[in-house]
Amino acid sequence: MVVELSGRPCLVVGGGRVGERKVLNLLEAGANVTLVSPEATKRLADLALARQLVWWRRCYRPDDIKGMTLVFAVTADAGVNARVAADCRQAGIFVNVADAPEQCTFMVPAVLRRGDLQIAISTGGKSPALARQLKKKLEGEIGAEYGPWLNFLGELRPFLKEIWPNDQKRREEMLKLLTGDEILFRLVARGKEELAKERVKHCLSLPSV
């Protein structure tokens, strides 16, 4: 499941290193983050001071989840985390509990990001370490150039839909570009998009792209 969190209220219960990681990921997604914890890491405290998140400097209360899109329970107290999970399930709010996949209603995969390209790796909560290992392996194989490549394909798609309204034909032609022309990929990676568009025109015998 890919969820649009921009501008949505999200709660993190727990201000340790795990909580810091969850907060940073939520901020990167554009969420409006509230942190509940008597204490927090220096980075979280600095983010609160800069008004990038709201910090309720106290212990968790059941009403804290009200209006939240999703909740992370990541305190060092398993009992507190379980109470947060139970409250969220009763309220119909998605919850993720640190080191307790059986209490979660959603999982957080390891995510490799290259611009708008996102590759998620999930182990169903069985081994986050394996997910991180596989992510690191993919980082060496899928470089930053895939971000511009995806943007290029996104710009190309509406044009090809006009040329080939038939989905099957369009998929076949796109597959030719994706698998049969390494030069096209390299042109985009070097920022030579106009030359790349001319090459698309030549390869597919199209009018100007």
C-alpha atoms as one frame of an Amber mdcrd trajectory, in Angstrom:
protein
   0.000   0.000   0.000   1.337   3.417  -0.999  -0.311   6.198   0.991  -0.293
   9.921   0.242   0.623  11.504   3.581   1.279  15.076   2.499  -0.462  17.378
   4.972  -1.964  14.491   6.930  -1.701  14.265  10.742   0.488  11.409  11.974
   1.506  10.470  15.511   4.751   8.980  16.791   4.707   7.704  20.374   8.299
   7.433  21.567  11.202   9.843  21.170  14.187   7.493  20.945  16.275   6.569
  17.923  13.504   4.469  16.370  11.047   7.299  16.888  13.495   9.703  15.300
  13.708   7.507  12.218   9.926   7.295  11.932   9.562  11.066  12.343  12.151
  11.794   9.663  10.445   9.444   7.217   7.069  11.054   7.884   8.473  14.559
   7.444  10.047  13.485   4.160   6.593  12.330   3.054   5.169  15.762   3.931
   3.101  14.620   6.910   2.107  16.851   9.825   3.886  15.053  12.651   3.075
  15.037  16.359   5.507  13.398  18.788   4.409  12.173  22.218   7.245  11.408
  24.625   8.580  12.729  27.933  12.047  12.789  26.369  13.423  12.908  22.841
  16.681  12.718  20.926  18.505  15.974  20.300  17.537  15.887  16.637  13.858
  15.521  17.470  14.107  18.308  20.039  15.741  20.540  17.427  12.983  19.746
  14.909  10.363  20.662  17.504  12.203  23.892  18.287  12.212  24.691  14.563
   8.441  23.977  14.489   8.811  21.166  11.995   6.844  18.933  14.343   4.651
  19.268  17.420   6.128  17.733  20.577   3.829  16.849  23.468   6.412  16.410
  26.187   4.569  13.862  28.321   3.418  10.253  28.423   0.854   8.843  25.989
  -2.865   9.408  26.547  -5.660   7.556  24.678  -7.049  10.809  23.239  -3.710
  11.487  21.513  -4.681   9.316  18.548  -7.845  11.286  17.795  -7.857  12.568
  14.210  -4.608  10.830  13.243  -4.181   9.137   9.871  -1.688   6.641  11.231
   0.302   6.037  14.412   3.718   4.618  15.287   4.176   3.119  18.759   7.920
   2.942  19.303   8.542   3.418  23.025  10.886   1.179  25.041   7.862  -0.027
  27.054   6.058  -2.950  25.375   3.017  -2.352  27.585   2.641   1.229  26.393
   3.068   0.160  22.795   0.385  -2.512  23.224  -2.046   0.049  24.702  -1.442
   2.391  21.768  -2.057  -0.478  19.343  -5.278  -1.500  21.082  -6.571   2.073
  21.123  -5.801   2.466  17.408  -7.473  -0.796  16.438 -10.599   0.186  18.381
 -10.628   3.600  16.675  -9.949   2.163  13.214  -6.603   3.947  12.872  -3.624
   2.298  11.193  -0.877   1.506  13.719   2.660   0.174  13.526   4.308  -1.202
  16.671   8.079  -1.574  17.000   9.202  -5.230  17.158   5.636  -6.539  17.413
   4.322  -7.353  13.910   1.344  -9.223  15.366   0.061  -5.913  16.790   0.510
  -3.947  13.561  -2.204  -3.087  11.079   0.372  -1.882   8.566   4.048  -2.644
   7.932   6.812  -0.257   6.911   9.066  -1.638   4.184  12.637  -0.647   3.515
  12.338   1.845   0.653  14.853   2.719  -2.038  14.044   6.137  -3.539  15.270
   7.509  -6.845  13.182  10.625  -7.380   9.594   9.461  -7.839  10.776   5.882
  -8.244  10.240   3.926  -5.029  11.181   0.293  -4.517   9.776  -1.202  -1.317
  11.136  -4.338   0.340   9.023  -5.999   3.001   9.651  -9.135   5.060   6.280
  -9.035   6.805   8.012  -7.908   9.963  10.051 -11.133  10.194  13.471  -9.623
   9.468  13.899  -5.857   9.033  17.663  -6.511   8.909  17.238  -8.591   5.737
  15.112  -5.857   4.176  17.861  -3.312   4.910  20.500  -5.644   3.483  18.567
  -6.113   0.254  17.961  -2.363   0.024  21.696  -1.723   0.316  22.348  -4.255
  -2.441  19.838  -2.582  -4.745  21.348   0.852  -4.041  24.468  -0.276  -5.881
  22.493  -1.563  -8.858  19.861   1.157  -9.270  21.581   4.531  -9.364  20.394
   8.126  -9.214  20.016   8.193 -13.000  16.750   6.258 -12.672  15.049   9.376
 -11.286  15.463  11.397 -14.514  14.708   8.266 -16.545  11.342   7.882 -14.825
  10.558  11.571 -15.397  11.376  11.146 -19.080   9.110   8.123 -19.418   6.365
  10.022 -17.589   6.590  12.887 -20.082   6.587  10.439 -22.974   3.549   8.468
 -21.867   0.762  11.008 -22.679   2.206  11.478 -26.172   2.311   7.729 -26.796
  -1.271   7.403 -25.534  -2.363   9.785 -28.281  -0.438   7.838 -30.920  -1.534
   4.414 -29.673  -4.847   4.518 -27.763  -4.734   0.729 -27.702  -3.155  -0.307
 -24.383  -1.596  -3.496 -25.707   0.143  -1.764 -28.626   1.406   1.014 -26.368
   2.799  -1.490 -23.867   4.604  -3.338 -26.646   6.239  -0.172 -27.948   7.218
   1.009 -24.469   8.776  -2.372 -23.810  10.928  -1.913 -26.886  12.255   1.348
 -25.471  12.817  -0.052 -21.999  14.637  -3.209 -23.035  16.132  -2.560 -26.433
  17.898   0.800 -26.351  20.649   1.374 -23.795  21.744   4.528 -25.635  18.397
   6.169 -24.913  18.825   5.532 -21.188  22.344   6.981 -21.214  21.209  10.119
 -23.054  18.586  10.822 -20.407  21.061  10.089 -17.605  23.383  12.745 -19.077
  20.612  15.316 -19.261  20.323  15.206 -23.067  16.551  14.825 -23.170  16.008
  16.539 -26.514  18.396  14.108 -28.190  16.622  11.292 -26.363  13.268  12.430
 -27.731  14.662  12.488 -31.254  15.944   8.972 -30.738  12.490   7.836 -29.585
  11.031   9.342 -32.733  13.589   7.507 -34.851  13.243   4.165 -33.044   9.449
   4.110 -33.184   9.056   5.949 -36.500   6.999   8.690 -34.850   6.345  12.361
 -35.586   8.047  14.854 -33.281   7.893  13.950 -29.582
